[in-house]
Amino acid sequence: MEKTFENLVAPVKELNDLTLKNIEQIAAFQVKAIQENARISIDSLQSATEIKDLDSLQDYLQDQIAVAQNLSNNAVEDAQEITKLGISYATSVKELVEKSVRTA
């Protein structure tokens, strides 16, 4: 009886472990992105404080174009990474379900 219960609970435990791991990976990814964006924002504000004339304003605006391009590139990379995490999770869940059905 106890073995039967363990067999029923094991896939649920595996799914919970898999879900927890996925949530941890996404949370770590989000924290990293927040830290990077905060750093970029602070750097931008510090650069803005150095504007003293039209030339420095022009330099600042040019830098902001590069910053915007960098943020755009980072957003694309982030979306790709999150997509990979989602695919990996879905594949793992599918394998777990298939394994559970075979052993049932």
C-alpha positions in Angstrom: 0.0 0.0 0.0 2.8 2.4 0.9 4.7 1.6 -2.3 1.6 2.3 -4.3 1.2 5.7 -2.6 4.8 6.4 -3.3 4.4 5.5 -7.0 1.4 7.9 -7.2 3.2 10.7 -5.4 6.6 10.4 -7.1 5.5 12.1 -10.4 3.9 14.9 -8.5 7.0 15.5 -6.5 9.1 15.4 -9.7 6.8 18.0 -11.3 7.0 20.2 -8.2 10.8 20.0 -8.2 10.9 20.8 -11.9 8.5 23.7 -11.5 10.5 25.1 -8.5 13.7 24.8 -10.5 12.1 26.7 -13.4 10.8 29.4 -11.2 14.2 29.8 -9.5 15.8 30.2 -13.0 13.3 32.8 -14.1 13.6 34.7 -10.9 17.4 34.8 -11.1 17.1 35.9 -14.7 14.7 38.7 -13.7 16.9 39.9 -10.8 19.9 40.0 -13.2 17.9 42.0 -15.7 16.7 44.4 -13.0 20.2 45.0 -11.8 21.5 45.6 -15.3 18.7 48.1 -16.1 19.2 49.9 -12.8 22.9 50.2 -13.5 22.2 51.6 -17.0 19.7 54.1 -15.6 22.1 55.3 -13.0 24.9 55.6 -15.5 22.6 57.6 -17.8 21.6 59.9 -15.0 25.2 60.5 -14.0 26.0 61.3 -17.7 23.1 63.8 -17.7 24.7 65.7 -14.8 27.7 66.3 -16.9 25.8 68.3 -19.6 27.3 71.8 -19.5 26.9 73.1 -23.1 25.5 72.1 -26.5 28.5 69.9 -27.3 28.1 67.9 -24.1 24.4 67.7 -24.7 25.0 66.3 -28.2 27.4 63.8 -26.8 24.9 62.8 -24.2 22.2 62.3 -26.8 24.5 60.2 -29.0 25.3 58.0 -26.0 21.6 57.6 -25.3 21.1 56.3 -28.8 23.7 53.7 -28.1 22.1 52.9 -24.7 18.7 52.5 -26.4 20.2 50.2 -29.0 21.9 48.2 -26.2 18.6 47.9 -24.2 16.8 46.7 -27.4 19.4 44.1 -28.0 19.3 43.0 -24.4 15.5 42.7 -24.6 15.8 40.4 -27.6 18.4 38.3 -25.9 16.3 38.1 -22.7 13.2 37.0 -24.7 15.2 34.3 -26.4 16.5 33.0 -23.0 13.0 33.0 -21.5 11.8 31.2 -24.5 14.5 28.6 -24.1 13.6 28.2 -20.4 9.9 27.7 -21.4 10.7 25.1 -24.0 13.0 23.2 -21.7 10.3 23.2 -19.0 7.6 22.1 -21.4 9.9 19.3 -22.7 10.7 18.1 -19.2 7.1 18.1 -18.2 6.2 16.1 -21.3 8.9 13.6 -20.6 7.7 13.3 -17.0 4.1 12.7 -18.0 5.2 10.1 -20.6 7.4 8.4 -18.1 4.5 8.4 -15.6 2.1 6.9 -18.1 4.5 4.1 -19.0 5.0 3.1 -15.4 1.4 3.4 -14.5 
